[in-house]
Amino acid sequence: MTVEDLTPQEIAAALAARRELGPDYEHEIAAALADRMERRIDREVAARTGGVEKSAPSPEDRLAIADSVTARWTALGSLAAGTVVTVTSSPADHGAVAGTWVGIMMINLAVNLGRRRRRNRS
């Protein structure tokens, strides 16, 4: 019996097997039936959407997504921190403001160079 053969008769057979084997095998029977039903639903969805199936992202894709998110949050945090320091500083604090912005640029440079190195390794 293949996954394609999921029919009302097969579901009835699974229920009959549950009655015959007893509650000790209930979990295994239900899991097998649910797995077959899930695969059939996935095939039908793929057929209706032109074969486009959703799949889990690969580890490389997950790393790329995490790198992208890290870079965006670093950039946004840097802009926010730099803006706060610039707005709240007094006119006599030009050196401190400039130092803060240089530090922010160095952090962003380090984050993006790290991303580039990881991308080049894969």
All heavy atoms as an XYZ file, in Angstrom:
912
protein
N       0.853     -1.171      0.000
C       0.000      0.000      0.000
C       0.896      1.230      0.000
O       1.793      1.345      0.809
C      -0.883     -0.014      1.238
C      -1.997      0.960      1.167
S      -3.132      0.865      2.591
C      -3.309     -0.853      2.887
N       0.691      2.131     -0.942
C       1.515      3.333     -1.046
C       0.790      4.520     -0.450
O      -0.396      4.447     -0.107
C       1.843      3.630     -2.518
O       0.625      3.949     -3.193
C       2.538      2.464     -3.187
N       1.516      5.621     -0.388
C       0.925      6.851      0.146
C      -0.232      7.304     -0.733
O      -1.220      7.857     -0.255
C       2.012      7.957      0.233
C       1.412      9.277      0.643
C       3.100      7.535      1.178
N      -0.125      7.007     -2.043
C      -1.173      7.421     -2.970
C      -2.491      6.688     -2.726
O      -3.536      7.117     -3.173
C      -0.726      7.186     -4.418
C       0.368      8.118     -4.887
C       1.754      7.712     -4.374
O       1.971      6.518     -4.073
O       2.605      8.601     -4.259
N      -2.429      5.555     -2.036
C      -3.621      4.736     -1.822
C      -4.438      5.133     -0.602
O      -5.268      4.351     -0.144
C      -3.219      3.259     -1.674
C      -2.604      2.720     -2.938
O      -2.965      3.212     -4.027
O      -1.757      1.820     -2.840
N      -4.223      6.301     -0.063
C      -4.971      6.720      1.118
C      -6.433      6.912      0.728
O      -6.779      7.811     -0.017
C      -4.384      8.016      1.675
C      -4.981      8.510      2.975
C      -4.707      7.526      4.097
C      -4.406      9.856      3.338
N      -7.269      6.033      1.221
C      -8.687      6.043      0.872
C      -9.501      5.907      2.149
O      -8.961      5.590      3.210
C      -9.014      4.849     -0.045
O      -8.769      3.646      0.684
C      -8.190      4.879     -1.321
N     -10.799      6.115      2.044
C     -11.637      5.875      3.216
C     -11.519      4.435      3.728
O     -11.571      4.190      4.933
C     -13.056      6.161      2.709
C     -12.861      7.131      1.591
C     -11.553      6.735      0.956
N     -11.292      3.488      2.818
C     -11.129      2.102      3.236
C      -9.849      1.929      4.069
O      -9.825      1.170      5.046
C     -11.078      1.157      2.013
C     -12.394      1.040      1.282
C     -12.642      2.213      0.320
O     -11.751      2.972      0.008
N     -13.886      2.345     -0.113
N      -8.790      2.637      3.682
C      -7.548      2.542      4.440
C      -7.718      3.153      5.829
O      -7.200      2.619      6.820
C      -6.411      3.251      3.701
C      -5.088      3.094      4.402
C      -3.951      3.775      3.674
O      -4.184      4.508      2.698
O      -2.808      3.577      4.122
N      -8.438      4.236      5.902
C      -8.701      4.855      7.210
C      -9.515      3.896      8.079
O      -9.215      3.703      9.261
C      -9.423      6.208      7.031
C      -8.489      7.195      6.314
C      -9.866      6.764      8.374
C      -9.163      8.466      5.868
N     -10.520      3.248      7.474
C     -11.317      2.273      8.219
C     -10.449      1.106      8.666
O     -10.595      0.594      9.786
C     -12.481      1.780      7.356
N      -9.493      0.696      7.829
C      -8.594     -0.398      8.192
C      -7.711      0.001      9.371
O      -7.437     -0.817     10.261
C      -7.742     -0.798      6.991
N      -7.256      1.238      9.385
C      -6.432      1.711     10.501
C      -7.235      1.694     11.791
O      -6.736      1.292     12.849
C      -5.908      3.115     10.209
N      -8.505      2.096     11.713
C      -9.357      2.063     12.903
C      -9.618      0.633     13.362
O      -9.627      0.341     14.562
C     -10.670      2.798     12.625
C     -10.554      4.303     12.423
C     -11.884      4.891     11.984
C     -10.076      4.973     13.692
N      -9.800     -0.264     12.398
C     -10.012     -1.672     12.749
C      -8.750     -2.256     13.384
O      -8.832     -3.036     14.348
C     -10.399     -2.465     11.505
N      -7.589     -1.882     12.862
C      -6.328     -2.359     13.449
C      -6.179     -1.854     14.871
O      -5.725     -2.584     15.758
C      -5.149     -1.888     12.597
N      -6.616     -0.645     15.111
C      -6.554     -0.081     16.464
C      -7.431     -0.892     17.405
O      -7.054     -1.214     18.517
C      -6.982      1.383     16.449
C      -6.795      2.085     17.783
C      -8.117      2.055     18.532
N      -7.999      2.666     19.841
C      -8.394      2.099     20.949
N      -8.866      0.880     20.952
N      -8.326      2.715     22.096
N      -8.644     -1.236     16.924
C      -9.553     -2.029     17.762
C      -8.967     -3.415     18.021
O      -9.050     -3.935     19.126
C     -10.918     -2.144     17.091
C     -11.795     -0.924     17.279
C     -13.214     -1.200     16.819
N     -13.303     -1.415     15.381
C     -13.531     -0.444     14.484
N     -13.699      0.790     14.886
N     -13.602     -0.726     13.210
N      -8.354     -3.994     17.003
C      -7.814     -5.353     17.142
C      -6.562     -5.381     18.016
O      -6.407     -6.251     18.862
C      -7.481     -5.905     15.758
C      -7.005     -7.342     15.786
C      -6.762     -7.873     14.385
O      -7.564     -7.560     13.484
O      -5.764     -8.577     14.208
N      -5.661     -4.408     17.831
C      -4.393     -4.404     18.578
C      -4.539     -3.811     19.974
O      -3.715     -4.057     20.841
C      -3.324     -3.638     17.800
C      -2.907     -4.267     16.476
C      -1.992     -3.333     15.718
C      -2.236     -5.610     16.713
N      -5.545     -2.996     20.157
C      -5.763     -2.402     21.473
C      -5.071     -1.052     21.627
O      -4.363     -0.584     20.740
N      -5.289     -0.451     22.778
C      -4.790      0.904     22.997
C      -3.268      1.007     23.080
O      -2.716      2.097     22.950
C      -5.439      1.319     24.317
C      -5.826      0.053     24.985
C      -6.075     -0.947     23.898
N      -2.561     -0.132     23.273
C      -1.100     -0.076     23.351
C      -0.470      0.399     22.043
O       0.614      0.990     22.057
C      -0.527     -1.445     23.722
C      -0.920     -1.858     25.131
O      -1.280     -0.964     25.932
O      -0.888     -3.070     25.419
N      -1.124      0.164     20.909
C      -0.578      0.533     19.606
C      -1.280      1.752     19.013
O      -1.028      2.108     17.870
C      -0.692     -0.650     18.636
C       0.204     -1.791     19.009
C      -0.271     -2.841     19.780
C       1.530     -1.815     18.608
C       0.560     -3.892     20.147
C       2.364     -2.864     18.969
C       1.872     -3.895     19.735
O       2.696     -4.932     20.089
N      -2.132      2.365     19.776
C      -2.921      3.487     19.273
C      -2.051      4.624     18.755
O      -2.290      5.163     17.675
C      -3.846      3.999     20.383
C      -4.809      5.066     19.920
C      -5.817      5.382     21.004
O      -6.584      4.482     21.390
O      -5.808      6.532     21.457
N      -1.021      4.984     19.510
C      -0.159      6.100     19.110
C       0.530      5.819     17.776
O       0.579      6.674     16.890
C       0.878      6.393     20.196
C       1.819      7.493     19.833
N       1.429      8.813     19.816
C       3.119      7.466     19.461
C       2.453      9.555     19.449
N       3.486      8.764     19.230
N       1.083      4.603     17.597
C       1.794      4.257     16.368
C       0.854      4.251     15.167
O       1.206      4.741     14.087
C       2.483      2.889     16.506
C       3.678      2.895     17.421
C       3.306      2.804     18.900
O       2.127      2.586     19.231
O       4.220      2.957     19.724
N      -0.333      3.711     15.334
C      -1.311      3.665     14.244
C      -1.717      5.087     13.854
O      -1.753      5.440     12.677
C      -2.531      2.814     14.630
C      -2.119      1.346     14.785
C      -3.641      2.940     13.592
C      -3.194      0.476     15.408
N      -2.003      5.906     14.845
C      -2.413      7.287     14.572
C      -1.290      8.071     13.912
O      -1.519      8.841     12.970
C      -2.844      7.971     15.865
N      -0.044      7.879     14.362
C       1.089      8.603     13.788
C       1.307      8.207     12.329
O       1.556      9.057     11.469
C       2.349      8.350     14.603
N       1.208      6.918     12.032
C       1.392      6.456     10.657
C       0.293      7.002      9.751
O       0.564      7.454      8.632
C       1.400      4.933     10.613
N      -0.930      6.979     10.233
C      -2.043      7.494      9.436
C      -1.902      9.003      9.230
O      -2.100      9.512      8.120
C      -3.371      7.163     10.121
C      -4.633      7.523      9.354
C      -4.672      6.810      8.002
C      -5.862      7.175     10.172
N      -1.538      9.713     10.266
C      -1.360     11.170     10.149
C      -0.235     11.502      9.180
O      -0.350     12.442      8.384
C      -1.069     11.768     11.522
N       0.845     10.721      9.200
C       1.955     10.955      8.281
C       1.512     10.766      6.837
O       1.825     11.570      5.964
C       3.107     10.004      8.621
C       4.335     10.279      7.793
O       4.727     11.462      7.695
O       4.910      9.311      7.237
N       0.757      9.710      6.578
C       0.257      9.469      5.217
C      -0.691     10.580      4.775
O      -0.642     11.044      3.632
C      -0.457      8.128      5.144
C       0.479      6.972      5.188
C      -0.275      5.691      5.082
N       0.656      4.593      4.929
C       0.291      3.342      4.782
N      -0.980      3.031      4.782
N       1.199      2.413      4.639
N      -1.545     11.019      5.681
C      -2.488     12.084      5.340
C      -1.731     13.382      5.049
O      -2.053     14.091      4.092
C      -3.496     12.285      6.473
C      -4.464     11.122      6.614
S      -5.520     11.224      8.062
C      -6.439     12.696      7.715
N      -0.712     13.675      5.837
C       0.068     14.892      5.629
C       0.762     14.872      4.268
O       0.767     15.863      3.545
C       1.103     15.034      6.743
C       1.908     16.315      6.662
C       2.885     16.449      7.816
O       2.695     15.787      8.857
O       3.833     17.208      7.666
N       1.345     13.737      3.907
C       2.009     13.628      2.602
C       1.021     13.784      1.456
O       1.315     14.422      0.453
C       2.740     12.297      2.497
C       4.030     12.311      3.281
C       4.872     11.110      2.943
N       5.002     10.317      4.162
C       5.278      9.047      4.213
N       5.466      8.377      3.115
N       5.379      8.420      5.360
N      -0.157     13.223      1.616
C      -1.157     13.344      0.553
C      -1.617     14.790      0.416
O      -1.757     15.312     -0.692
C      -2.353     12.443      0.828
C      -3.378     12.554     -0.273
C      -4.373     11.475     -0.266
N      -5.288     11.647     -1.373
C      -6.328     10.901     -1.558
N      -6.571      9.924     -0.727
N      -7.120     11.115     -2.577
N      -1.842     15.456      1.527
C      -2.237     16.870      1.486
C      -1.139     17.701      0.831
O      -1.415     18.564     -0.004
C      -2.560     17.379      2.908
C      -3.861     16.738      3.398
C      -2.661     18.895      2.937
C      -4.125     16.950      4.882
N       0.121     17.438      1.184
C       1.241     18.159      0.578
C       1.276     17.966     -0.932
O       1.514     18.918     -1.683
C       2.576     17.706      1.187
C       2.780     18.205      2.608
O       2.039     19.125      3.035
O       3.677     17.664      3.292
N       1.059     16.734     -1.392
C       1.041     16.472     -2.831
C      -0.094     17.224     -3.511
O       0.076     17.786     -4.593
C       0.895     14.972     -3.089
C       2.170     14.208     -3.054
C       2.010     12.820     -3.660
N       0.710     12.200     -3.464
C       0.301     11.595     -2.358
N       1.100     11.520     -1.331
N      -0.887     11.051     -2.281
N      -1.277     17.213     -2.896
C      -2.416     17.899     -3.498
C      -2.188     19.407     -3.544
O      -2.514     20.056     -4.544
C      -3.694     17.560     -2.733
C      -4.148     16.130     -2.961
C      -5.420     15.789     -2.214
O      -6.112     16.710     -1.737
O      -5.729     14.592     -2.113
N      -1.611     19.963     -2.501
C      -1.296     21.397     -2.496
C      -0.278     21.706     -3.582
O      -0.408     22.685     -4.320
C      -0.788     21.850     -1.110
C      -0.179     23.237     -1.168
C      -1.918     21.813     -0.092
N       0.745     20.854     -3.706
C       1.762     21.054     -4.740
C       1.141     20.985     -6.131
O       1.495     21.769     -7.014
C       2.867     20.019     -4.598
N       0.209     20.054     -6.326
C      -0.448     19.938     -7.624
C      -1.277     21.185     -7.940
O      -1.301     21.656     -9.073
C      -1.335     18.697     -7.653
N      -1.930     21.737     -6.944
C      -2.767     22.924     -7.161
C      -1.949     24.194     -7.330
O      -2.405     25.143     -7.962
C      -3.733     23.103     -5.992
C      -4.798     22.042     -5.956
C      -5.728     22.242     -4.813
N      -6.652     21.126     -4.714
C      -7.494     20.955     -3.728
N      -7.543     21.816     -2.741
N      -8.297     19.913     -3.713
N      -0.753     24.234     -6.759
C       0.074     25.445     -6.847
C       1.159     25.322     -7.894
O       2.099     26.111     -7.911
C       0.721     25.754     -5.480
O       1.537     24.657     -5.100
C      -0.307     26.063     -4.430
N       1.056     24.351     -8.759
C       2.032     24.199     -9.822
C       3.331     23.556     -9.376
O       4.379     23.817     -9.948
N       3.277     22.736     -8.359
C       4.452     22.010     -7.917
C       5.358     22.760     -6.971
O       6.424     22.290     -6.632
N       4.954     23.940     -6.562
C       5.782     24.701     -5.636
C       5.464     24.232     -4.226
O       4.368     24.426     -3.734
C       5.502     26.223     -5.764
C       6.319     26.989     -4.766
C       5.763     26.679     -7.171
N       6.431     23.563     -3.619
C       6.248     23.073     -2.252
C       7.125     23.879     -1.325
O       8.238     24.238     -1.666
C       6.633     21.598     -2.154
C       5.697     20.685     -2.891
C       6.035     19.238     -2.630
O       6.306     18.886     -1.476
O       6.016     18.467     -3.598
N       6.599     24.157     -0.153
C       7.395     24.840      0.858
C       8.300     23.824      1.513
O       7.878     22.747      1.885
C       6.476     25.447      1.924
C       6.316     26.904      1.836
C       5.581     27.389      3.056
C       5.678     28.881      3.134
N       4.956     29.403      4.265
N       9.559     24.196      1.651
C      10.471     23.308      2.364
C      11.198     24.117      3.424
O      11.284     25.333      3.340
C      11.464     22.676      1.394
O      12.257     23.678      0.801
N      11.725     23.429      4.378
C      12.461     24.097      5.448
C      13.745     24.673      4.873
O      14.370     24.070      4.011
C      12.775     23.108      6.558
N      14.139     25.856      5.346
C      15.381     26.433      4.836
C      16.586     25.583      5.247
O      16.596     24.973      6.316
C      15.438     27.817      5.483
C      14.458     27.809      6.593
C      13.479     26.719      6.311
N      17.572     25.566      4.368
C      18.792     24.805      4.664
C      19.587     25.524      5.748
O      19.353     26.705      6.016
C      19.636     24.684      3.393
O      20.148     25.959      3.048
N      20.539     24.835      6.358
C      21.378     25.504      7.367
C      22.103     26.728      6.806
O      22.266     27.731      7.503
C      22.373     24.419      7.790
C      21.658     23.143      7.515
C      20.821     23.410      6.302
N      22.521     26.655      5.541
C      23.185     27.804      4.920
C      22.223     28.974      4.784
O      22.597     30.129      5.011
C      23.746     27.425      3.540
C      24.859     26.409      3.579
C      24.354     24.977      3.671
O      23.166     24.711      3.358
O      25.150     24.114      4.083
N      20.969     28.677      4.405
C      19.965     29.737      4.288
C      19.664     30.351      5.648
O      19.497     31.564      5.765
C      18.673     29.196      3.673
C      18.843     28.841      2.207
O      19.795     29.331      1.572
O      18.016     28.051      1.702
N      19.600     29.518      6.680
C      19.351     30.033      8.028
C      20.469     30.957      8.473
O      20.224     31.996      9.080
C      19.204     28.885      9.020
C      17.918     28.131      8.874
C      17.797     27.069      9.933
N      16.591     26.295      9.706
C      16.463     25.027     10.001
N      17.464     24.386     10.557
N      15.344     24.400      9.764
N      21.719     30.581      8.164
C      22.857     31.421      8.518
C      22.800     32.746      7.767
O      23.059     33.804      8.340
C      24.175     30.699      8.229
C      25.450     31.446      8.591
C      25.479     31.761     10.087
C      26.667     30.645      8.185
N      22.450     32.698      6.489
C      22.348     33.923      5.697
C      21.250     34.834      6.243
O      21.427     36.062      6.326
C      22.075     33.589      4.227
N      20.143     34.251      6.637
C      19.045     35.041      7.205
C      19.483     35.660      8.526
O      19.245     36.843      8.771
C      17.787     34.166      7.388
C      17.211     33.771      6.027
C      16.738     34.886      8.226
C      16.169     32.674      6.090
N      20.133     34.878      9.370
C      20.605     35.404     10.659
C      21.623     36.513     10.457
O      21.589     37.534     11.158
C      21.218     34.280     11.491
N      22.531     36.344      9.479
C      23.503     37.403      9.185
C      22.817     38.673      8.735
O      23.178     39.774      9.138
C      24.466     36.939      8.089
C      25.649     36.178      8.624
O      25.838     36.167      9.861
O      26.391     35.611      7.810
N      21.828     38.522      7.887
C      21.103     39.682      7.379
C      20.375     40.426      8.498
O      20.421     41.654      8.589
C      20.113     39.229      6.307
O      19.362     40.307      5.834
N      19.730     39.670      9.362
C      19.016     40.281     10.487
C      19.992     40.978     11.428
O      19.747     42.098     11.882
C      18.178     39.214     11.236
C      17.638     39.743     12.542
C      17.040     38.723     10.344
N      21.124     40.332     11.704
C      22.131     40.930     12.580
C      22.637     42.244     12.001
O      22.764     43.242     12.721
C      23.315     39.952     12.783
O      22.825     38.774     13.387
C      24.397     40.565     13.644
N      22.929     42.252     10.703
C      23.439     43.470     10.073
C      22.402     44.593     10.121
O      22.736     45.747     10.403
C      23.839     43.186      8.631
N      21.160     44.262      9.879
C      20.108     45.302      9.904
C      19.945     45.885     11.301
O      19.843     47.094     11.473
C      18.794     44.714      9.416
C      18.772     44.548      7.925
C      17.375     44.230      7.418
N      17.419     44.076      5.983
C      17.222     42.947      5.351
N      16.951     41.862      6.036
N      17.277     42.896      4.038
N      19.893     45.002     12.319
C      19.720     45.497     13.686
C      20.942     46.275     14.157
O      20.821     47.252     14.901
C      19.383     44.364     14.646
C      17.936     44.006     14.579
C      17.399     42.887     14.042
C      16.833     44.795     15.031
N      16.026     42.915     14.128
C      15.657     44.079     14.743
C      16.720     46.030     15.651
C      14.395     44.557     15.046
C      15.454     46.500     15.961
C      14.313     45.767     15.661
N      22.115     45.857     13.712
C      23.319     46.609     14.063
C      23.269     48.001     13.450
O      23.576     49.002     14.115
C      24.589     45.867     13.587
O      24.612     44.574     14.181
C      25.847     46.625     13.953
N      22.873     48.086     12.188
C      22.781     49.388     11.525
C      21.733     50.272     12.194
O      21.986     51.465     12.466
C      22.453     49.194     10.046
N      20.561     49.709     12.467
C      19.506     50.511     13.104
C      19.899     50.946     14.509
O      19.674     52.097     14.905
C      18.196     49.719     13.152
C      17.516     49.505     11.800
C      16.336     48.550     11.960
C      17.054     50.819     11.213
N      20.498     50.050     15.264
C      20.951     50.399     16.607
C      22.038     51.457     16.570
O      22.080     52.369     17.415
N      22.928     51.355     15.595
C      23.990     52.345     15.452
C      23.426     53.723     15.146
O      23.858     54.731     15.729
C      24.941     51.935     14.325
O      25.549     50.711     14.605
N      22.486     53.771     14.233
C      21.858     55.061     13.912
C      21.145     55.647     15.121
O      21.248     56.855     15.392
C      20.876     54.907     12.747
C      21.502     54.721     11.382
C      20.422     54.381     10.362
C      22.256     55.958     10.962
N      20.440     54.800     15.839
C      19.725     55.292     17.024
C      20.700     55.793     18.079
O      20.528     56.894     18.631
C      18.847     54.184     17.598
N      21.742     55.017     18.369
C      22.719     55.423     19.390
C      23.447     56.689     18.969
O      23.623     57.623     19.779
C      23.720     54.294     19.630
N      23.873     56.744     17.712
C      24.572     57.943     17.231
C      23.703     59.177     17.265
O      24.159     60.275     17.620
N      22.451     59.026     16.921
C      21.524     60.157     16.945
C      21.316     60.647     18.369
O      21.344     61.862     18.625
C      20.175     59.753     16.316
O      20.414     59.322     14.971
C      19.193     60.899     16.316
N      21.134     59.731     19.294
C      20.934     60.116     20.693
C      22.160     60.852     21.224
O      22.048     61.900     21.863
C      20.606     58.875     21.561
C      20.696     59.209     23.031
C      19.232     58.332     21.209
N      23.339     60.318     20.939
C      24.568     60.965     21.417
C      24.729     62.353     20.785
O      25.077     63.325     21.456
C      25.804     60.078     21.120
C      27.099     60.844     21.327
C      25.771     58.836     21.988
N      24.450     62.462     19.502
C      24.602     63.738     18.813
C      23.611     64.767     19.331
O      23.966     65.926     19.589
C      24.426     63.553     17.292
O      25.382     62.588     16.837
C      24.621     64.853     16.546
N      22.366     64.371     19.497
C      21.320     65.315     19.922
C      21.516     65.742     21.374
O      21.287     66.902     21.723
C      19.920     64.683     19.707
C      18.834     65.493     20.370
C      19.645     64.522     18.222
N      21.947     64.832     22.228
C      22.050     65.156     23.655
C      23.385     65.782     24.051
O      23.558     66.180     25.194
C      21.824     63.896     24.519
O      22.813     62.920     24.183
C      20.432     63.345     24.318
N      24.321     65.873     23.112
C      25.626     66.438     23.471
C      25.583     67.959     23.403
O      24.782     68.563     22.702
C      26.709     65.902     22.539
O      26.475     66.356     21.219
N      26.485     68.557     24.136
C      26.593     70.023     24.113
C      27.548     70.423     22.992
O      28.321     69.607     22.501
C      27.118     70.522     25.460
O      28.453     70.098     25.634
N      27.517     71.673     22.584
C      28.401     72.121     21.499
C      29.884     71.926     21.817
O      30.696     71.808     20.908
C      28.059     73.598     21.354
C      26.680     73.726     21.883
C      26.570     72.707     22.964
N      30.253     71.873     23.061
C      31.659     71.706     23.426
C      32.114     70.248     23.321
O      33.307     69.967     23.444
C      31.866     72.204     24.851
N      31.214     69.318     23.083
C      31.548     67.884     23.048
C      31.798     67.354     21.645
O      31.559     66.176     21.372
C      30.412     67.076     23.688
C      30.259     67.338     25.159
O      31.249     67.738     25.792
O      29.150     67.130     25.678
N      32.326     68.173     20.757
C      32.525     67.731     19.364
C      33.439     66.507     19.287
O      33.203     65.596     18.502
C      33.105     68.855     18.499
C      32.141     69.964     18.257
N      30.956     69.778     17.609
C      32.215     71.284     18.579
C      30.309     70.921     17.543
N      31.052     71.866     18.124
N      34.477     66.481     20.112
C      35.406     65.349     20.089
C      34.739     64.058     20.528
O      34.967     62.992     19.946
N      33.910     64.132     21.552
C      33.213     62.944     22.040
C      32.212     62.440     21.007
O      32.078     61.227     20.796
C      32.507     63.243     23.355
N      31.522     63.360     20.356
C      30.547     62.968     19.327
C      31.270     62.321     18.156
O      30.855     61.271     17.650
C      29.705     64.184     18.870
C      28.851     63.825     17.666
C      28.851     64.696     20.000
N      32.370     62.922     17.729
C      33.134     62.361     16.616
C      33.665     60.978     16.991
O      33.615     60.038     16.180
C      34.281     63.292     16.236
N      34.153     60.817     18.216
C      34.639     59.523     18.673
C      33.546     58.473     18.706
O      33.768     57.307     18.366
N      32.365     58.897     19.117
C      31.227     57.975     19.144
C      30.896     57.494     17.741
O      30.692     56.292     17.519
C      30.000     58.661     19.783
O      30.338     59.050     21.108
C      28.804     57.736     19.787
N      30.852     58.419     16.775
C      30.528     58.041     15.408
C      31.616     57.155     14.799
O      31.323     56.220     14.058
C      30.265     59.268     14.541
C      28.879     59.791     14.729
C      28.500     60.896     15.417
C      27.677     59.196     14.243
N      27.137     61.039     15.392
C      26.599     60.012     14.678
C      27.386     58.067     13.494
C      25.268     59.722     14.377
C      26.055     57.782     13.187
C      25.022     58.602     13.630
N      32.875     57.407     15.117
C      33.956     56.548     14.628
C      33.799     55.142     15.215
O      33.940     54.132     14.508
C      35.343     57.154     14.965
C      36.451     56.137     14.718
C      35.580     58.411     14.138
N      33.480     55.050     16.494
C      33.241     53.749     17.114
C      32.083     53.013     16.470
O      32.154     51.801     16.226
N      31.025     53.738     16.184
C      29.857     53.132     15.524
C      30.239     52.614     14.140
O      29.842     51.511     13.736
C      28.701     54.145     15.459
C      28.119     54.344     16.861
C      27.633     53.718     14.464
C      27.123     55.473     16.962
N      31.022     53.395     13.400
C      31.450     52.949     12.066
C      32.312     51.692     12.164
O      32.185     50.786     11.339
C      32.214     54.062     11.354
C      31.320     55.189     10.885
S      32.168     56.404      9.865
C      33.199     57.230     11.057
N      33.175     51.622     13.171
C      34.039     50.450     13.341
C      33.206     49.201     13.657
O      33.486     48.108     13.142
C      35.067     50.700     14.446
C      36.024     51.839     14.152
S      36.927     51.614     12.632
C      38.139     50.452     13.174
N      32.195     49.345     14.493
C      31.316     48.212     14.816
C      30.610     47.713     13.559
O      30.565     46.509     13.284
C      30.299     48.605     15.909
C      31.020     48.787     17.248
C      29.177     47.560     16.019
C      30.157     49.403     18.332
N      30.057     48.640     12.776
C      29.368     48.249     11.543
C      30.327     47.613     10.550
O      29.988     46.641      9.877
C      28.664     49.457     10.926
C      27.352     49.748     11.596
O      26.357     49.119     11.305
N      27.351     50.683     12.538
N      31.538     48.128     10.454
C      32.536     47.558      9.559
C      32.871     46.126      9.991
O      32.924     45.215      9.159
C      33.799     48.428      9.567
C      34.926     47.971      8.662
C      34.488     48.052      7.202
C      36.156     48.828      8.886
N      33.068     45.918     11.284
C      33.392     44.577     11.789
C      32.252     43.596     11.507
O      32.490     42.450     11.087
C      33.680     44.640     13.285
N      31.024     44.006     11.734
C      29.876     43.121     11.481
C      29.807     42.744     10.005
O      29.645     41.574      9.650
C      28.555     43.794     11.943
C      27.346     43.047     11.400
C      28.504     43.875     13.447
N      29.979     43.710      9.125
C      29.859     43.427      7.692
C      31.054     42.655      7.145
O      30.891     41.828      6.245
C      29.616     44.716      6.921
C      28.190     45.181      7.109
O      27.266     44.473      6.737
N      28.000     46.324      7.725
N      32.254     42.879      7.672
C      33.394     42.065      7.254
C      33.220     40.612      7.704
O      33.567     39.680      6.967
C      34.699     42.643      7.803
C      35.200     43.916      7.116
C      36.445     44.436      7.821
C      35.470     43.682      5.639
N      32.684     40.417      8.898
C      32.397     39.062      9.366
C      31.382     38.366      8.482
O      31.519     37.172      8.167
N      30.372     39.086      8.060
C      29.365     38.512      7.150
C      30.018     38.115      5.830
O      29.744     37.046      5.288
C      28.255     39.526      6.868
C      27.313     39.756      8.007
C      26.241     40.762      7.641
N      25.365     40.182      6.631
C      24.783     40.890      5.670
N      24.959     42.173      5.583
N      24.000     40.298      4.799
N      30.879     38.973      5.317
C      31.540     38.694      4.031
C      32.417     37.444      4.149
O      32.420     36.609      3.257
C      32.371     39.893      3.600
C      33.029     39.677      2.242
C      33.752     40.886      1.782
N      32.768     41.911      1.467
C      33.094     43.120      1.058
N      34.354     43.474      0.943
N      32.158     44.006      0.774
N      33.149     37.312      5.244
C      33.998     36.132      5.438
C      33.170     34.854      5.485
O      33.532     33.842      4.897
C      34.805     36.260      6.728
C      35.991     37.128      6.594
C      36.864     37.024      7.825
N      37.936     37.989      7.721
C      38.467     38.613      8.739
N      38.035     38.360      9.961
N      39.429     39.470      8.567
N      32.059     34.893      6.217
C      31.202     33.691      6.296
C      30.614     33.353      4.938
O      30.502     32.184      4.566
C      30.089     33.908      7.323
C      30.550     33.709      8.742
C      29.392     33.708      9.709
N      28.726     34.988      9.814
C      29.149     36.013     10.532
N      30.252     35.924     11.227
N      28.468     37.140     10.576
N      30.236     34.359      4.165
C      29.682     34.122      2.828
C      30.721     33.521      1.902
O      30.416     32.646      1.102
C      29.173     35.441      2.252
C      27.748     35.422      1.872
C      27.350     36.680      1.176
N      28.171     37.794      1.589
C      27.748     39.047      1.725
N      26.520     39.328      1.474
N      28.552     39.998      2.103
N      31.956     33.982      1.999
C      33.023     33.488      1.107
C      33.443     32.072      1.449
O      33.982     31.366      0.606
C      34.228     34.424      1.148
C      33.950     35.738      0.442
O      33.034     35.821     -0.373
N      34.695     36.753      0.785
N      33.238     31.637      2.700
C      33.593     30.271      3.098
C      32.639     29.246      2.510
O      32.987     28.114      2.320
C      33.576     30.133      4.614
C      34.875     30.577      5.222
C      34.905     30.181      6.655
N      34.957     31.414      7.429
C      34.656     31.521      8.681
N      34.245     30.482      9.351
N      34.740     32.668      9.309
N      31.394     29.651      2.277
C      30.428     28.660      1.789
C      30.338     28.630      0.303
O      31.033     29.092     -0.446
C      29.046     28.912      2.366
O      28.713     30.265      2.396
